[in-house]
């Protein structure tokens, strides 16, 4: 039981603090510096575009499967056999939509090859996410975490060889093609493992069942689509309104924000089946939610404050172009990660509980607000306008999801906890500011701030270690014995 949890956690930390940083800083960032700024700006815009319409590939099937399998693991074989053919069919539909809309956005004239490869990447990525939802639903967290980094590991090997050890000149088109290859190989291996776990597999197509599955998963699909819109439409609008250069500058800061959000996202992958199991048993989720929220908040606040105070030095070290402008963007964008972290907890909880209608209303409002703010601010302020729109939208959405979760899931968090939470936040800002004045090199200062802010949480006794440990032991014992 404890061995199972420790093993899963070790893989999670391995994914976040070894593989993905190597991919981001050793490969992706290197490509940003090697190719022309406008080329990467186009890539960033197309990448956001194909992610927005990724929902056509999934139609909420992954979230639906994760929740259903976590509630009743006996449905795995039947679900997988029925849904696999649906996934293949949706891939063809997605590819056609991506190509047609890409034509109207003029991506064909500037970057048809990039659009083609990134569309294929999303097809393979969606298949991988669908397969991983079965691992998570079965509480096979080691397999899930392994496949969460395998594609990046392959990219490190493939792109790393070209960048550092060969005479081949890396281009944005080649970079996109390597991504498609890495996702394809990873998805293929995950499929082999799933077929090994499924008692029988007989892909078939029956219209009544197809219609029934889509009907059940549409609320999940709508939620994912709306959330993708208000988190990814900024790059597309930037490219369409002010061009590739501003998009490339924004991508420099947004890439680090995306990096910071990855650990919180992986926590949410673990949380969804846990929340679903607790709700199915009609048990309280209050302690698990508190533990997850505080862990993510402390981790995110520590890194955000450190990166904020040292942003100019960090961006100047990482990038050879536009580092001064992108450092200011980073300081603004970083604090939207606090809202994103809260969303990964409370949005995941509401998804597991089945409050999809309310989540969709929040996501629709978030998209409308984000689109309006982007349209108003980008023509005058460029990338900074998009950054302001991002932090405003994410913060409002997180507050609404917290309020809804507190009422629907009956979170009995005492006022004393909320008071300690606010006091910790204020103290963390002061600690980070004080440590930044010591005059150390930026990497020492960054480390000191992260450690100092994280340790500050101990004095406020925010983490319910005792109750949370017992809860996790109980849940893992049930899963292991099953």
BAKEPA-612320 format. One record per residue (C-alpha): residue in one letter; x, y, z. Coordinates in Angstrom, 1 decimal. Layout:
N
<code: A u: X v: Y w: Z>
...
//
This chain:
482
<code: X u: 0.0 v: 0.0 w: 0.0>
<code: X u: 2.5 v: 2.6 w: 1.2>
<code: X u: 5.0 v: 1.1 w: -1.3>
<code: X u: 2.6 v: 1.6 w: -4.1>
<code: X u: 2.0 v: 5.3 w: -3.1>
<code: X u: 5.7 v: 6.0 w: -2.7>
<code: X u: 6.5 v: 4.4 w: -6.1>
<code: X u: 3.8 v: 6.5 w: -7.8>
<code: X u: 5.0 v: 9.7 w: -6.1>
<code: X u: 8.6 v: 9.0 w: -7.1>
<code: X u: 7.7 v: 8.6 w: -10.7>
<code: X u: 5.7 v: 11.8 w: -10.5>
<code: X u: 8.6 v: 13.8 w: -9.1>
<code: X u: 10.9 v: 12.1 w: -11.7>
<code: X u: 8.6 v: 13.3 w: -14.5>
<code: X u: 8.5 v: 16.9 w: -13.2>
<code: X u: 12.0 v: 17.5 w: -12.0>
<code: X u: 14.1 v: 15.6 w: -14.5>
<code: X u: 12.5 v: 14.7 w: -17.8>
<code: X u: 10.3 v: 17.7 w: -18.5>
<code: X u: 12.9 v: 20.4 w: -17.5>
<code: X u: 15.4 v: 18.7 w: -19.8>
<code: X u: 12.8 v: 18.8 w: -22.6>
<code: X u: 11.8 v: 22.4 w: -21.9>
<code: X u: 15.2 v: 24.0 w: -21.3>
<code: X u: 17.4 v: 21.7 w: -23.2>
<code: X u: 15.3 v: 21.1 w: -26.3>
<code: X u: 12.3 v: 23.4 w: -26.7>
<code: X u: 14.0 v: 26.6 w: -25.5>
<code: X u: 17.1 v: 25.7 w: -27.6>
<code: X u: 14.9 v: 25.5 w: -30.7>
<code: X u: 13.3 v: 28.9 w: -29.8>
<code: X u: 16.8 v: 30.4 w: -29.9>
<code: X u: 18.0 v: 28.6 w: -33.0>
<code: X u: 15.1 v: 29.4 w: -35.3>
<code: X u: 14.0 v: 32.8 w: -36.4>
<code: X u: 11.7 v: 34.6 w: -34.0>
<code: X u: 8.9 v: 34.9 w: -36.5>
<code: X u: 9.1 v: 31.2 w: -37.3>
<code: X u: 8.6 v: 30.3 w: -33.6>
<code: X u: 5.8 v: 32.8 w: -33.3>
<code: X u: 4.0 v: 31.1 w: -36.2>
<code: X u: 4.7 v: 27.7 w: -34.5>
<code: X u: 3.3 v: 29.0 w: -31.2>
<code: X u: 0.1 v: 30.2 w: -32.9>
<code: X u: -0.5 v: 27.0 w: -34.9>
<code: X u: 0.3 v: 25.0 w: -31.8>
<code: X u: -2.4 v: 26.8 w: -29.8>
<code: X u: -4.8 v: 26.5 w: -32.7>
<code: X u: -4.5 v: 22.7 w: -33.0>
<code: X u: -4.9 v: 22.4 w: -29.2>
<code: X u: -8.1 v: 24.4 w: -29.2>
<code: X u: -9.8 v: 22.0 w: -31.7>
<code: X u: -8.3 v: 19.0 w: -30.0>
<code: X u: -11.7 v: 18.5 w: -28.5>
<code: X u: -13.0 v: 17.1 w: -31.8>
<code: X u: -10.5 v: 14.3 w: -31.3>
<code: X u: -11.7 v: 13.4 w: -27.8>
<code: X u: -15.3 v: 14.7 w: -27.4>
<code: X u: -14.7 v: 14.3 w: -23.6>
<code: X u: -14.2 v: 10.5 w: -23.9>
<code: X u: -11.0 v: 10.5 w: -21.8>
<code: X u: -12.6 v: 12.3 w: -18.9>
<code: X u: -15.7 v: 10.2 w: -19.2>
<code: X u: -13.7 v: 7.0 w: -19.2>
<code: X u: -11.5 v: 8.1 w: -16.3>
<code: X u: -14.5 v: 8.9 w: -14.1>
<code: X u: -16.5 v: 5.8 w: -15.1>
<code: X u: -13.7 v: 3.3 w: -14.7>
<code: X u: -12.6 v: 4.8 w: -11.4>
<code: X u: -16.2 v: 4.3 w: -10.2>
<code: X u: -16.5 v: 0.7 w: -11.6>
<code: X u: -13.3 v: -0.9 w: -12.9>
<code: X u: -15.2 v: -3.8 w: -14.4>
<code: X u: -16.3 v: -1.6 w: -17.3>
<code: X u: -12.8 v: -1.3 w: -18.7>
<code: X u: -13.0 v: -4.0 w: -21.5>
<code: X u: -16.5 v: -3.0 w: -22.6>
<code: X u: -15.7 v: 0.7 w: -22.7>
<code: X u: -12.4 v: 0.4 w: -24.5>
<code: X u: -13.7 v: -1.9 w: -27.2>
<code: X u: -16.6 v: 0.4 w: -27.9>
<code: X u: -14.7 v: 3.7 w: -27.7>
<code: X u: -11.6 v: 2.8 w: -29.6>
<code: X u: -13.3 v: 2.9 w: -33.0>
<code: X u: -14.9 v: 6.2 w: -32.0>
<code: X u: -11.5 v: 7.6 w: -31.4>
<code: X u: -10.2 v: 6.6 w: -34.8>
<code: X u: -13.3 v: 8.1 w: -36.5>
<code: X u: -12.9 v: 11.4 w: -34.7>
<code: X u: -9.3 v: 11.6 w: -35.8>
<code: X u: -10.4 v: 11.8 w: -39.4>
<code: X u: -13.0 v: 14.5 w: -38.6>
<code: X u: -10.4 v: 16.5 w: -36.6>
<code: X u: -7.8 v: 16.4 w: -39.4>
<code: X u: -10.3 v: 17.7 w: -41.9>
<code: X u: -11.5 v: 20.5 w: -39.6>
<code: X u: -7.9 v: 21.5 w: -38.8>
<code: X u: -6.9 v: 21.7 w: -42.4>
<code: X u: -10.0 v: 23.7 w: -43.5>
<code: X u: -9.9 v: 26.2 w: -40.6>
<code: X u: -6.1 v: 26.5 w: -41.1>
<code: X u: -6.7 v: 27.5 w: -44.6>
<code: X u: -9.1 v: 30.3 w: -43.6>
<code: X u: -6.6 v: 31.6 w: -41.0>
<code: X u: -4.0 v: 31.7 w: -43.7>
<code: X u: -1.8 v: 29.1 w: -42.1>
<code: X u: -1.5 v: 27.3 w: -45.5>
<code: X u: 0.5 v: 30.1 w: -47.0>
<code: X u: 2.9 v: 30.6 w: -44.1>
<code: X u: 3.2 v: 27.2 w: -42.5>
<code: X u: 1.3 v: 24.4 w: -44.1>
<code: X u: 3.9 v: 21.8 w: -43.1>
<code: X u: 3.9 v: 23.0 w: -39.5>
<code: X u: 0.1 v: 22.7 w: -39.5>
<code: X u: 0.2 v: 19.2 w: -40.9>
<code: X u: 2.7 v: 17.8 w: -38.4>
<code: X u: 1.2 v: 19.5 w: -35.4>
<code: X u: -2.3 v: 18.2 w: -36.4>
<code: X u: -0.9 v: 14.7 w: -36.5>
<code: X u: 0.8 v: 15.3 w: -33.2>
<code: X u: -2.5 v: 16.2 w: -31.6>
<code: X u: -4.1 v: 13.1 w: -33.1>
<code: X u: -1.4 v: 10.9 w: -31.5>
<code: X u: -1.4 v: 13.0 w: -28.3>
<code: X u: -5.2 v: 12.6 w: -27.9>
<code: X u: -5.0 v: 8.9 w: -28.4>
<code: X u: -2.2 v: 8.8 w: -25.7>
<code: X u: -4.3 v: 10.9 w: -23.3>
<code: X u: -7.3 v: 8.5 w: -23.9>
<code: X u: -5.2 v: 5.5 w: -23.2>
<code: X u: -3.7 v: 7.1 w: -20.1>
<code: X u: -7.2 v: 7.8 w: -18.8>
<code: X u: -7.6 v: 4.0 w: -18.5>
<code: X u: -4.4 v: 3.7 w: -16.6>
<code: X u: -5.5 v: 6.5 w: -14.2>
<code: X u: -9.0 v: 5.1 w: -13.9>
<code: X u: -7.6 v: 1.7 w: -12.9>
<code: X u: -5.2 v: 3.5 w: -10.4>
<code: X u: -2.2 v: 2.3 w: -12.4>
<code: X u: -0.4 v: 5.5 w: -11.5>
<code: X u: 3.1 v: 4.2 w: -12.3>
<code: X u: 2.1 v: 3.3 w: -15.9>
<code: X u: 0.3 v: 6.6 w: -16.2>
<code: X u: 3.2 v: 8.7 w: -15.0>
<code: X u: 5.6 v: 6.7 w: -17.2>
<code: X u: 3.6 v: 7.5 w: -20.3>
<code: X u: 3.2 v: 11.1 w: -19.3>
<code: X u: 7.0 v: 11.6 w: -19.9>
<code: X u: 7.8 v: 8.9 w: -22.5>
<code: X u: 7.0 v: 11.2 w: -25.5>
<code: X u: 9.2 v: 13.9 w: -24.1>
<code: X u: 12.0 v: 11.4 w: -23.4>
<code: X u: 11.9 v: 10.3 w: -27.1>
<code: X u: 11.9 v: 14.0 w: -28.2>
<code: X u: 15.0 v: 14.6 w: -26.0>
<code: X u: 16.8 v: 11.7 w: -27.7>
<code: X u: 15.7 v: 12.6 w: -31.3>
<code: X u: 15.9 v: 16.4 w: -31.2>
<code: X u: 18.8 v: 16.4 w: -28.8>
<code: X u: 20.9 v: 14.3 w: -31.3>
<code: X u: 20.1 v: 16.7 w: -34.1>
<code: X u: 20.7 v: 19.8 w: -32.1>
<code: X u: 23.8 v: 18.8 w: -30.2>
<code: X u: 25.5 v: 16.0 w: -32.1>
<code: X u: 24.7 v: 16.3 w: -35.8>
<code: X u: 25.4 v: 18.7 w: -38.6>
<code: X u: 21.7 v: 18.9 w: -39.5>
<code: X u: 20.2 v: 22.4 w: -39.1>
<code: X u: 17.1 v: 22.3 w: -37.0>
<code: X u: 14.0 v: 24.0 w: -38.4>
<code: X u: 10.6 v: 24.6 w: -37.0>
<code: X u: 9.2 v: 22.1 w: -39.6>
<code: X u: 11.6 v: 19.4 w: -38.6>
<code: X u: 10.9 v: 20.1 w: -34.9>
<code: X u: 7.1 v: 19.7 w: -35.5>
<code: X u: 7.7 v: 16.4 w: -37.4>
<code: X u: 9.8 v: 15.0 w: -34.6>
<code: X u: 7.0 v: 15.8 w: -32.2>
<code: X u: 4.5 v: 13.8 w: -34.3>
<code: X u: 7.0 v: 10.8 w: -34.4>
<code: X u: 7.5 v: 10.9 w: -30.6>
<code: X u: 3.8 v: 11.0 w: -29.8>
<code: X u: 3.0 v: 8.3 w: -32.4>
<code: X u: 5.6 v: 5.9 w: -30.9>
<code: X u: 4.4 v: 6.5 w: -27.4>
<code: X u: 0.8 v: 6.1 w: -28.2>
<code: X u: 1.5 v: 2.9 w: -30.0>
<code: X u: 3.3 v: 1.4 w: -27.0>
<code: X u: 0.5 v: 2.6 w: -24.6>
<code: X u: -2.0 v: 0.8 w: -26.9>
<code: X u: 0.0 v: -2.4 w: -26.6>
<code: X u: 0.0 v: -2.2 w: -22.7>
<code: X u: -3.8 v: -1.5 w: -22.7>
<code: X u: -4.5 v: -4.4 w: -24.9>
<code: X u: -2.5 v: -6.5 w: -22.5>
<code: X u: -4.8 v: -5.3 w: -19.7>
<code: X u: -8.1 v: -5.6 w: -21.5>
<code: X u: -9.6 v: -9.2 w: -21.2>
<code: X u: -11.0 v: -9.0 w: -24.7>
<code: X u: -10.8 v: -6.4 w: -27.5>
<code: X u: -13.2 v: -6.4 w: -30.4>
<code: X u: -13.5 v: -2.9 w: -32.0>
<code: X u: -16.9 v: -2.5 w: -33.6>
<code: X u: -19.1 v: 0.3 w: -34.8>
<code: X u: -22.8 v: 0.4 w: -33.8>
<code: X u: -24.6 v: 3.7 w: -34.4>
<code: X u: -26.9 v: 3.5 w: -31.3>
<code: X u: -23.9 v: 2.8 w: -29.0>
<code: X u: -21.8 v: 5.5 w: -30.8>
<code: X u: -24.6 v: 8.0 w: -30.3>
<code: X u: -25.0 v: 7.0 w: -26.6>
<code: X u: -21.3 v: 7.4 w: -25.8>
<code: X u: -21.1 v: 10.7 w: -27.5>
<code: X u: -24.2 v: 11.9 w: -25.7>
<code: X u: -22.7 v: 10.9 w: -22.4>
<code: X u: -19.4 v: 12.5 w: -23.1>
<code: X u: -20.6 v: 15.8 w: -24.7>
<code: X u: -20.7 v: 17.7 w: -21.4>
<code: X u: -17.0 v: 16.7 w: -20.8>
<code: X u: -16.2 v: 17.7 w: -24.4>
<code: X u: -17.8 v: 21.1 w: -24.1>
<code: X u: -16.0 v: 21.8 w: -20.9>
<code: X u: -12.6 v: 20.9 w: -22.3>
<code: X u: -13.3 v: 22.9 w: -25.5>
<code: X u: -14.3 v: 26.1 w: -23.6>
<code: X u: -11.3 v: 25.8 w: -21.3>
<code: X u: -9.0 v: 25.3 w: -24.2>
<code: X u: -10.5 v: 28.4 w: -25.9>
<code: X u: -9.9 v: 30.8 w: -23.0>
<code: X u: -6.4 v: 29.4 w: -22.2>
<code: X u: -5.1 v: 29.1 w: -25.8>
<code: X u: -6.9 v: 31.7 w: -27.9>
<code: X u: -4.5 v: 34.4 w: -26.8>
<code: X u: -1.6 v: 33.2 w: -29.0>
<code: X u: -4.0 v: 32.8 w: -32.0>
<code: X u: -5.4 v: 36.3 w: -31.5>
<code: X u: -2.0 v: 37.8 w: -31.1>
<code: X u: -0.7 v: 36.3 w: -34.4>
<code: X u: -3.8 v: 37.3 w: -36.2>
<code: X u: -4.0 v: 40.9 w: -34.8>
<code: X u: -0.3 v: 42.0 w: -34.5>
<code: X u: 1.8 v: 39.3 w: -36.2>
<code: X u: 4.4 v: 36.6 w: -35.5>
<code: X u: 7.0 v: 38.7 w: -33.6>
<code: X u: 4.7 v: 39.7 w: -30.7>
<code: X u: 3.5 v: 36.1 w: -30.6>
<code: X u: 7.1 v: 34.8 w: -30.3>
<code: X u: 7.8 v: 37.2 w: -27.5>
<code: X u: 4.6 v: 36.1 w: -25.7>
<code: X u: 5.6 v: 32.5 w: -26.3>
<code: X u: 8.9 v: 33.0 w: -24.4>
<code: X u: 7.1 v: 33.9 w: -21.2>
<code: X u: 4.1 v: 31.6 w: -21.7>
<code: X u: 6.4 v: 28.6 w: -22.1>
<code: X u: 7.8 v: 29.1 w: -18.6>
<code: X u: 4.3 v: 29.5 w: -17.3>
<code: X u: 3.3 v: 26.3 w: -19.0>
<code: X u: 6.3 v: 24.6 w: -17.4>
<code: X u: 5.2 v: 25.8 w: -13.9>
<code: X u: 1.7 v: 24.5 w: -14.4>
<code: X u: 2.8 v: 20.9 w: -15.3>
<code: X u: 3.3 v: 19.6 w: -11.8>
<code: X u: -0.1 v: 20.8 w: -10.8>
<code: X u: -1.6 v: 19.2 w: -13.8>
<code: X u: -0.1 v: 15.9 w: -13.0>
<code: X u: -1.5 v: 16.2 w: -9.5>
<code: X u: -5.0 v: 16.6 w: -11.0>
<code: X u: -4.5 v: 13.4 w: -13.0>
<code: X u: -4.0 v: 11.6 w: -9.7>
<code: X u: -6.8 v: 13.5 w: -8.1>
<code: X u: -9.6 v: 12.8 w: -10.6>
<code: X u: -10.0 v: 9.0 w: -9.9>
<code: X u: -9.5 v: 9.6 w: -6.2>
<code: X u: -12.2 v: 12.1 w: -6.0>
<code: X u: -14.5 v: 10.0 w: -8.2>
<code: X u: -14.0 v: 7.0 w: -5.9>
<code: X u: -14.7 v: 9.1 w: -2.8>
<code: X u: -17.9 v: 10.5 w: -4.3>
<code: X u: -19.0 v: 7.1 w: -5.4>
<code: X u: -18.6 v: 5.9 w: -1.8>
<code: X u: -20.3 v: 9.1 w: -0.5>
<code: X u: -17.2 v: 9.8 w: 1.6>
<code: X u: -16.0 v: 13.3 w: 2.4>
<code: X u: -13.4 v: 14.9 w: 0.0>
<code: X u: -12.7 v: 17.8 w: 2.3>
<code: X u: -9.3 v: 16.6 w: 3.7>
<code: X u: -8.0 v: 15.3 w: 0.3>
<code: X u: -9.0 v: 18.6 w: -1.3>
<code: X u: -7.3 v: 20.6 w: 1.4>
<code: X u: -4.1 v: 18.6 w: 1.1>
<code: X u: -4.0 v: 18.9 w: -2.7>
<code: X u: -4.8 v: 22.6 w: -2.7>
<code: X u: -2.2 v: 23.5 w: -0.1>
<code: X u: 0.5 v: 21.3 w: -1.7>
<code: X u: -0.1 v: 22.9 w: -5.2>
<code: X u: -0.4 v: 26.4 w: -3.8>
<code: X u: 2.8 v: 26.2 w: -1.7>
<code: X u: 4.7 v: 24.8 w: -4.6>
<code: X u: 3.3 v: 27.3 w: -7.2>
<code: X u: 3.7 v: 30.3 w: -4.9>
<code: X u: 7.3 v: 29.4 w: -4.1>
<code: X u: 8.4 v: 29.2 w: -7.7>
<code: X u: 6.2 v: 32.1 w: -8.8>
<code: X u: 7.7 v: 34.5 w: -6.3>
<code: X u: 11.2 v: 33.4 w: -7.0>
<code: X u: 10.9 v: 33.7 w: -10.7>
<code: X u: 9.1 v: 37.0 w: -10.4>
<code: X u: 11.9 v: 38.7 w: -8.4>
<code: X u: 14.6 v: 37.2 w: -10.7>
<code: X u: 12.7 v: 37.4 w: -14.0>
<code: X u: 15.1 v: 39.8 w: -15.8>
<code: X u: 18.1 v: 37.7 w: -15.0>
<code: X u: 16.3 v: 34.4 w: -15.8>
<code: X u: 15.0 v: 35.6 w: -19.2>
<code: X u: 18.4 v: 37.2 w: -20.1>
<code: X u: 20.1 v: 33.9 w: -19.4>
<code: X u: 17.6 v: 31.7 w: -21.3>
<code: X u: 16.9 v: 33.8 w: -24.4>
<code: X u: 19.0 v: 35.7 w: -26.9>
<code: X u: 16.2 v: 37.9 w: -28.2>
<code: X u: 13.6 v: 40.1 w: -26.6>
<code: X u: 14.5 v: 39.0 w: -23.0>
<code: X u: 13.8 v: 42.4 w: -21.5>
<code: X u: 10.3 v: 42.6 w: -22.8>
<code: X u: 9.5 v: 38.9 w: -22.1>
<code: X u: 10.7 v: 39.2 w: -18.5>
<code: X u: 8.0 v: 41.8 w: -17.8>
<code: X u: 5.5 v: 39.5 w: -19.4>
<code: X u: 6.7 v: 36.6 w: -17.2>
<code: X u: 6.2 v: 38.7 w: -14.0>
<code: X u: 2.6 v: 39.2 w: -15.0>
<code: X u: 1.8 v: 35.7 w: -16.2>
<code: X u: 3.4 v: 33.9 w: -13.3>
<code: X u: 0.7 v: 34.7 w: -10.9>
<code: X u: -2.0 v: 33.2 w: -13.2>
<code: X u: -0.4 v: 29.9 w: -12.2>
<code: X u: -1.8 v: 30.3 w: -8.7>
<code: X u: -5.3 v: 30.4 w: -10.3>
<code: X u: -4.5 v: 27.5 w: -12.6>
<code: X u: -3.3 v: 25.4 w: -9.6>
<code: X u: -6.6 v: 26.1 w: -7.8>
<code: X u: -8.5 v: 25.2 w: -11.0>
<code: X u: -6.7 v: 21.8 w: -11.2>
<code: X u: -8.0 v: 21.0 w: -7.7>
<code: X u: -11.5 v: 22.4 w: -7.7>
<code: X u: -12.3 v: 21.9 w: -11.4>
<code: X u: -11.1 v: 18.3 w: -11.0>
<code: X u: -13.3 v: 17.8 w: -8.0>
<code: X u: -16.4 v: 19.2 w: -9.7>
<code: X u: -15.7 v: 17.0 w: -12.8>
<code: X u: -15.5 v: 13.9 w: -10.6>
<code: X u: -18.7 v: 15.0 w: -8.9>
<code: X u: -20.5 v: 15.5 w: -12.2>
<code: X u: -21.1 v: 19.3 w: -11.9>
<code: X u: -20.4 v: 19.7 w: -15.6>
<code: X u: -23.2 v: 22.2 w: -16.4>
<code: X u: -21.9 v: 24.7 w: -13.8>
<code: X u: -18.3 v: 24.1 w: -15.0>
<code: X u: -19.4 v: 24.8 w: -18.6>
<code: X u: -21.1 v: 28.1 w: -17.6>
<code: X u: -17.9 v: 29.2 w: -15.8>
<code: X u: -15.8 v: 28.2 w: -18.8>
<code: X u: -18.1 v: 29.9 w: -21.3>
<code: X u: -17.9 v: 33.1 w: -19.2>
<code: X u: -14.1 v: 32.8 w: -19.0>
<code: X u: -13.8 v: 32.5 w: -22.8>
<code: X u: -16.1 v: 35.4 w: -23.4>
<code: X u: -14.2 v: 37.6 w: -20.9>
<code: X u: -10.8 v: 36.5 w: -22.4>
<code: X u: -11.9 v: 37.1 w: -26.0>
<code: X u: -13.2 v: 40.6 w: -25.1>
<code: X u: -10.2 v: 41.6 w: -23.1>
<code: X u: -7.8 v: 40.3 w: -25.8>
<code: X u: -9.7 v: 42.1 w: -28.6>
<code: X u: -9.6 v: 45.3 w: -26.6>
<code: X u: -6.0 v: 45.1 w: -25.3>
<code: X u: -3.9 v: 43.4 w: -27.9>
<code: X u: -4.2 v: 46.0 w: -30.7>
<code: X u: -2.8 v: 48.6 w: -28.2>
<code: X u: -0.5 v: 46.7 w: -25.9>
<code: X u: 0.4 v: 43.6 w: -27.9>
<code: X u: 1.7 v: 40.7 w: -25.8>
<code: X u: 1.2 v: 42.5 w: -22.5>
<code: X u: -2.5 v: 42.9 w: -23.3>
<code: X u: -2.8 v: 39.2 w: -23.8>
<code: X u: -1.0 v: 38.6 w: -20.4>
<code: X u: -3.4 v: 40.9 w: -18.6>
<code: X u: -6.3 v: 39.1 w: -20.2>
<code: X u: -4.9 v: 35.7 w: -19.1>
<code: X u: -4.4 v: 36.6 w: -15.4>
<code: X u: -7.8 v: 38.2 w: -15.2>
<code: X u: -9.7 v: 35.3 w: -16.8>
<code: X u: -7.9 v: 32.6 w: -14.9>
<code: X u: -8.3 v: 34.4 w: -11.5>
<code: X u: -12.1 v: 34.9 w: -11.9>
<code: X u: -12.6 v: 31.3 w: -13.1>
<code: X u: -10.7 v: 29.9 w: -10.1>
<code: X u: -12.7 v: 31.9 w: -7.6>
<code: X u: -16.0 v: 30.8 w: -9.1>
<code: X u: -14.9 v: 27.1 w: -9.1>
<code: X u: -13.7 v: 27.4 w: -5.5>
<code: X u: -17.1 v: 28.9 w: -4.5>
<code: X u: -19.0 v: 26.2 w: -6.3>
<code: X u: -16.8 v: 23.4 w: -4.8>
<code: X u: -17.2 v: 24.7 w: -1.3>
<code: X u: -20.9 v: 24.7 w: -1.6>
<code: X u: -21.5 v: 21.5 w: -3.6>
<code: X u: -18.8 v: 19.2 w: -2.0>
<code: X u: -19.4 v: 20.6 w: 1.5>
<code: X u: -15.8 v: 21.5 w: 2.2>
<code: X u: -15.7 v: 22.1 w: 6.0>
<code: X u: -12.5 v: 24.2 w: 6.0>
<code: X u: -12.5 v: 26.3 w: 9.2>
<code: X u: -12.1 v: 30.1 w: 9.2>
<code: X u: -8.8 v: 29.6 w: 11.1>
<code: X u: -7.4 v: 27.7 w: 8.1>
<code: X u: -8.4 v: 30.5 w: 5.7>
<code: X u: -6.8 v: 33.0 w: 8.1>
<code: X u: -3.5 v: 31.1 w: 8.3>
<code: X u: -3.6 v: 30.7 w: 4.5>
<code: X u: -3.8 v: 34.5 w: 3.9>
<code: X u: -1.2 v: 35.2 w: 6.6>
<code: X u: 1.1 v: 32.7 w: 4.9>
<code: X u: 0.6 v: 34.4 w: 1.5>
<code: X u: 1.5 v: 37.8 w: 2.9>
<code: X u: 4.5 v: 36.5 w: 4.8>
<code: X u: 5.7 v: 34.7 w: 1.6>
<code: X u: 5.8 v: 37.9 w: -0.3>
<code: X u: 7.8 v: 39.6 w: 2.4>
<code: X u: 10.2 v: 36.7 w: 2.7>
<code: X u: 10.7 v: 36.6 w: -1.1>
<code: X u: 11.3 v: 40.4 w: -1.2>
<code: X u: 13.7 v: 40.3 w: 1.6>
<code: X u: 15.8 v: 37.4 w: 0.2>
<code: X u: 15.9 v: 39.1 w: -3.2>
<code: X u: 17.7 v: 42.1 w: -1.6>
<code: X u: 20.6 v: 40.0 w: -0.4>
<code: X u: 22.4 v: 40.5 w: -3.7>
<code: X u: 23.2 v: 36.9 w: -4.6>
<code: X u: 23.5 v: 35.6 w: -8.1>
<code: X u: 20.1 v: 35.0 w: -9.6>
<code: X u: 20.3 v: 31.2 w: -9.3>
<code: X u: 21.2 v: 31.3 w: -5.7>
<code: X u: 18.6 v: 33.9 w: -5.0>
<code: X u: 15.9 v: 31.9 w: -6.8>
<code: X u: 16.7 v: 28.8 w: -4.8>
<code: X u: 16.7 v: 30.7 w: -1.5>
<code: X u: 13.3 v: 32.2 w: -2.3>
<code: X u: 11.7 v: 28.9 w: -3.3>
<code: X u: 13.0 v: 27.2 w: -0.2>
<code: X u: 12.2 v: 30.1 w: 2.1>
<code: X u: 8.6 v: 30.4 w: 0.9>
<code: X u: 8.0 v: 26.7 w: 1.0>
<code: X u: 9.4 v: 26.4 w: 4.5>
<code: X u: 7.2 v: 29.3 w: 5.7>
<code: X u: 4.2 v: 27.0 w: 5.2>
<code: X u: 5.4 v: 24.8 w: 8.1>
<code: X u: 5.0 v: 27.6 w: 10.8>
<code: X u: 1.4 v: 28.2 w: 9.8>
<code: X u: 0.5 v: 24.5 w: 10.0>
<code: X u: -1.4 v: 24.5 w: 6.7>
<code: X u: -0.9 v: 20.9 w: 5.8>
<code: X u: -3.3 v: 18.4 w: 7.5>
<code: X u: -0.6 v: 15.7 w: 7.5>
<code: X u: -2.2 v: 13.3 w: 10.0>
<code: X u: -5.7 v: 13.1 w: 8.5>
<code: X u: -4.4 v: 13.2 w: 4.9>
<code: X u: -1.9 v: 10.4 w: 5.5>
<code: X u: -4.6 v: 8.2 w: 7.0>
<code: X u: -6.9 v: 9.0 w: 4.1>
<code: X u: -4.3 v: 8.2 w: 1.5>
<code: X u: -3.4 v: 5.0 w: 3.3>
<code: X u: -7.0 v: 3.9 w: 3.4>
<code: X u: -7.6 v: 4.7 w: -0.3>
<code: X u: -4.5 v: 2.9 w: -1.5>
<code: X u: -5.1 v: -0.1 w: 0.6>
<code: X u: -8.5 v: -0.5 w: -1.0>
<code: X u: -7.1 v: -0.1 w: -4.5>
<code: X u: -4.3 v: -2.5 w: -3.8>
<code: X u: -6.5 v: -5.2 w: -2.3>
<code: X u: -8.9 v: -4.8 w: -5.2>
//
